[in-house]
């Protein structure tokens, strides 16, 4: 394994770890926003409910972007592997 291959592998693993950390943070945010929305519903706070809904929407957008990013990286890796196979 060359240095370049090793660096590529390290970069892929770092990106995967960053995505996993972001997903864990999103899970925590879902819990906090869900609790906030529930409390706002009990106290009949319309502003709190709207903020919880908007927050949950933003978490959904964040998850979508993470998924798209992962798909793009997988396709790039597949293309790079094919190119390396053709070179050998």
Residue pairs with C-beta under 8 A, 6 or more apart in sequence:
1 9
8 80
12 73
12 77
15 73
19 66
19 69
19 70
22 62
22 66
23 63
23 66
26 59
26 62
26 63
29 55
29 59
30 56
30 59
33 52
33 55
33 56
33 59
34 52
34 56
36 48
36 51
36 52
36 55
37 48
37 49
37 52
37 53
37 56
39 45
39 48
40 46
40 47
40 48
40 49
40 51
40 52
41 49
